Amino acid sequence: MNANITLSKRAQALTSSAIREILKVTERPEVISFAGGLPSPATFPVERMREATDKVLRDAPQAALQYGPTEGFTPLREWVAQRMAKLGAPVSPGRVLIVTGSQQGLDLLGKTLVDEGSKVLVETPSYLGALQSFSLFQPKFASMPSDGQGIDTDALTPELLAGARFMYCLPNFQNPTGRRLPLERRKALVEKAAAAGVPLVEDDPYGELSYDGEHLPGLLSLNPEQGIYMGSFSKVLAPGLRLGYVVAPEPLFSKLVQAKQAADLHTPSFSQRIVHETIKDGFLDTHIPSIRDLYGRQCHYMLDALERHFPTEAQWTRPEGGMFIWVTLPKGVDTTRLLAKAIEQNVAFVPGAPFFANDPQANTLRLSFVTVPAEKIEAGMQKLGALVKAEIAGLAQAA
């Protein structure tokens, strides 16, 4: 007799990530995929990490393979605090929680800050993984008006901010748009959030990936005592490590620790020690510039290809860093329908609608360029541009 499994309402509301479903299709070698937000494998420091792994297993094998503290490996937490200080945000190691990928950080923040019906402020559009994670706790999303430069801080009225549990934003080379919030808007955002008593959650996986190396002050550096910061080693080392960190003030920090204890006890000791051994002597200072150079070239290839192959009715962002370009097509074009046609021609992208918490814009799409060689960018943009032109022509005929 089969067990009678009754799913919770929370589980019944779960949906699959649109991106993860698309990635199943892109496993076919013939598909040119601009879909996944995957770092380029060419940037993975394989030899450096092999040496670090050997050293960890030689010098501290028992400790590396044993349980560890929930807060994380102390030397790694100290390294993060020192790195934050270099970026203008001095924090104590005691505020740093090492998490199993920054996606776990989002989950822990949802568990500790969100009740059913809680107002959560998000960008327009926002990171799909965050929307998916927070949705598990049944918040009421309120969209912050945005433009090509990011959050429109002039539109952050007291009524919009009132009662919000937190404001979630990616100020640096945002996923999905690639835009970076200007300094004046950063200052205004911090001031308005502080005046309204709304915590700022700054998700920053791409901040180090400015193509020219220019750094803007982070939100945490503008409000070091109250801000919440999320960082990741996925984009600067390797995503397979599943290693990130959250910087949070008390009493939130202690509650995040307790929530993590209930989730997985602690992030793997082995991974933490390998990463610390890899980066402790300044390796990232020489490694990250090589990533910036590669991604900058890849972005240039795609922007050039868009100019050649897409119609003048299309608009797109021109990122100064990160991994994504955001394309807006004329009203009436449905990029989910366009994706089905693109896959028939072995090209994939991510439709934009799932990135919106409210009022999805079906005429948008996200392109990721960092894993695709220049010749395939050219071929893929030529095919996709022809499909877009055909869609626009079809709309004109229907009108």
BELJO-V353072 format. One line per field, one symbol per residue. psi: psi as a letter, one per 20 degrees, with the letter a starting at -180 (. if undefined). burial: b if it has 16 or more other C-alpha atoms within 10 Angstrom, else e. Layout:
psi = ???
burial = ???
//
This chain:
psi = pqqnpoqqhghhiqqqphghghhhhiiphipopkgqlpqphiipmggghggggggghghlgghhjrqrqhhroghhhhggghghhhjjnoqqhijppprmqihhggghhghiiprpippppqroarphhgggghhhjlropppppraijbpnhhjnqhhghpjphrppqniolqoihjqppqghhgghggghgghikpqpooplijhikphjjppqprhhhimhhiqppprqjhiifphihmpaqppqqqjhghhggghhghgjgqqphggghggghgihkjghhhgghhgggghggggggggghghhiqriiqqqqnqjrbjqpppprqphpoighhgghghhjlpqapqhgiiphqmqoikrqpppiijpqghhgggghgghghgghhghhhghhh.
burial = eeeeeeeeeeeeeeeeebbeebbeebeeeebbbbbbbbbbeebbeeeebeebbebbbeeeeeebeeebebbbbbebbbbbbbebeebbbbbbbbbbbbbbbbbbbbbbbbbebbeeebbbbbbbbbbbbbbbbbbbbbbbbbbbbeeeebbbbeebeeeebeebbbbbbbbbbbbbbbbbbeeebbbebbebbeebbbbbbbbbbbbbbbbeeeebebbbbbbbebbbbbbbbbbbbbbebbbbbbbbbeebbebbbbbbeeeebbbbbbbbbbbbbbbeeeeeeebbbebbebbbebbebbbebbeebbbeebbbbbbbbbbbbbbbbbeebbbbebbeebbebbbbbbbbbbbbbeeebbbbbbbbbbbbebeebbebbbbbbebbbebbeeeeeee
//
